[in-house]
Amino acid sequence: MVTQNLSFDKLRQLFDFRPQEDGEGTLIMQNLDDGYGTAIVALIGGENFSALHRLESTEVYHFYGGAPRRMLLLFPDGRVEEPVLGHDYRSGQVPQLVVPAGVWQGSRSDGPWSLTGATMAPGYRSEGFEFPDVDALIAAYPSAADRIRDLAPVPHHA
């Protein structure tokens, strides 16, 4: 079966994805947590998106398949970047993306689903995870106000 013929729900069943415990909105399958680093396979699509958050460790994303994953990165120096994880390299999509510690990040799939991975060293810790004050982010990054609203944490995530 070709992966593009799989539905979001079928992928969820095949890999036994579960909601990310911090309420961020991504469905995950943990495949490394050894005290030094963490690695997950992540599924987003439809109502499941990665709500804006920041981490105290650098995170490296890897693109595996499905629709492109459109990121929003809000840097402490005021920069706004919108990289896209995907396979269309000629259009600027990237197979891997490094998100530095302390950068606000969120993302959505451009289609029914996106399958990606994320690794962190030191590993993910819930104490190093933070949701934003959405109004404060909009004030700090007014050019990204629409994307910030779109990726704001929602009650069923948190």
C-alpha positions in Angstrom: 0.0 0.0 0.0 1.4 3.4 -1.0 1.5 5.8 2.0 -0.3 8.5 0.1 -3.3 6.2 -0.1 -3.5 6.0 3.7 -5.9 8.1 5.7 -5.1 10.0 8.9 -7.1 7.5 10.9 -5.4 4.5 9.3 -2.0 5.9 10.0 -3.1 6.6 13.6 -4.1 3.0 14.0 -1.1 1.5 12.2 1.4 3.2 14.4 -0.7 3.4 17.6 -0.2 7.2 17.8 -1.3 8.9 21.1 -1.8 12.5 21.9 1.3 14.4 23.1 1.0 14.6 26.9 1.6 18.3 27.1 -1.6 19.1 25.2 0.2 20.7 22.3 -2.0 18.8 19.7 0.4 16.5 17.9 -0.1 12.7 17.9 3.1 10.9 18.7 4.8 7.6 18.9 7.8 7.7 21.2 10.8 5.8 20.0 13.6 7.1 22.1 13.8 8.4 25.7 17.1 7.3 27.1 17.9 10.1 29.5 20.2 11.8 27.0 17.8 12.5 24.2 14.3 11.9 22.9 12.9 11.0 19.5 9.3 10.8 18.3 7.4 10.1 15.1 4.6 12.7 14.9 1.3 12.9 12.9 -0.6 16.1 12.4 -3.6 16.8 10.1 -7.1 18.1 10.3 -7.9 19.3 13.8 -4.6 17.9 15.1 -2.0 20.6 14.7 1.0 21.7 16.6 -0.1 24.6 18.8 2.3 27.4 19.4 4.8 26.6 22.2 8.4 26.9 23.0 11.0 24.6 24.5 14.1 25.0 26.5 16.1 22.6 24.2 16.8 22.7 20.5 14.4 20.5 18.4 15.3 18.9 15.1 12.4 18.0 12.7 12.6 15.4 10.0 10.0 15.1 7.2 8.9 11.5 6.3 5.8 11.8 4.1 2.3 13.1 3.4 1.5 16.8 2.8 4.0 19.5 3.6 4.1 20.7 7.2 4.0 24.5 7.4 5.8 25.9 10.4 5.7 29.3 12.1 8.8 30.3 14.0 8.9 33.4 16.2 12.5 34.3 17.3 13.3 36.3 20.4 15.0 39.0 18.2 11.7 39.7 16.4 12.3 37.6 13.3 9.4 35.6 11.9 10.1 32.6 9.6 7.7 30.2 7.9 9.7 27.3 6.7 8.0 24.3 5.1 9.0 20.7 5.8 8.4 18.6 2.7 9.8 16.9 -0.4 9.5 19.7 -3.0 13.0 21.0 -2.6 12.9 23.2 -5.7 10.1 25.3 -4.1 12.1 25.7 -0.9 10.7 22.9 1.2 13.2 21.2 3.5 13.6 17.6 4.7 15.0 18.7 8.1 14.7 21.8 10.2 16.4 22.9 13.4 14.3 25.0 15.8 16.6 26.6 18.4 15.7 26.6 22.1 13.5 29.5 23.1 11.8 30.0 19.7 8.0 30.0 19.6 6.9 27.3 17.1 3.7 25.9 15.8 2.6 24.2 12.6 -0.2 22.7 10.5 -0.3 20.1 7.7 -1.0 21.5 4.2 -3.2 18.4 3.5 -4.9 15.5 5.2 -1.8 14.5 7.2 1.9 15.1 7.6 4.3 12.5 9.1 7.4 13.9 10.6 9.9 13.1 13.4 11.5 15.2 16.0 14.7 14.7 18.1 15.9 16.6 21.0 19.2 16.5 23.0 18.9 17.0 25.9 15.6 15.3 25.7 12.1 16.6 26.0 10.9 17.5 29.5 7.5 18.8 30.3 9.0 21.3 32.6 10.8 22.9 29.6 7.5 23.3 27.7 5.5 26.5 27.6 2.3 27.8 25.9 2.3 31.5 25.0 0.1 34.4 26.0 -1.4 34.8 22.5 -2.2 38.5 22.9 1.4 39.2 23.9 2.7 37.3 20.9 0.4 39.2 18.6 1.7 42.5 20.1 5.3 41.4 19.7 4.9 39.9 16.2 2.0 41.9 14.5 3.0 40.8 11.0 2.2 37.2 12.0 -1.1 37.9 13.8 -3.2 35.7 11.6 -0.9 32.7 11.8 -0.6 33.2 15.6 -4.4 33.1 16.0 -4.6 30.0 13.7 -2.0 28.1 15.8 -3.1 29.3 19.2 -3.6 26.6 21.8 -7.2 25.5 22.0 -9.1 23.8 24.9 -9.1 20.3 23.4 -5.3 20.5 23.1 -4.5 21.9 26.5 
